[in-house]
């Protein structure tokens, strides 16, 4: 899927109290790393929005990122995701984020391209197996 290379997405998010590490049993009132990674995933999804077949979707399969600086509540993040590699089965994105003062994230995120119906069927089978 070379036509995806170079596609990019930007997500803007203002850090809220619910985004802080204190919500994750940490004493520091700064943006939690799991939230930052989730926001990076949302930026990657945005980057390829509308570019895949309607019966396809992407799912996250890998993060290789560094959380570089703390961000307090009220700061506005800009998360950029750019496709740097793409095959029929997966897409690799460069991701970076800033908070208006510091660069706070750098790295890559990989997403698999999957058939939406097959994936949903797999989830439903898993749920049914647990309920049995």
Secondary structure, DSSP 8 states (H G I E B T S, - for coil): -GGGTT-EEEEEEE--GGGBGGGGT-S--BB-HHHHHHHHHHHHHHHTTTTS-TTEEEEEEEEEEEE-S--BTT-EEEEEEEEEEE-SSEEEEEEEEE-SSSEEEEEEEEEEEEEHHHHHHHHHHHHHHHH-
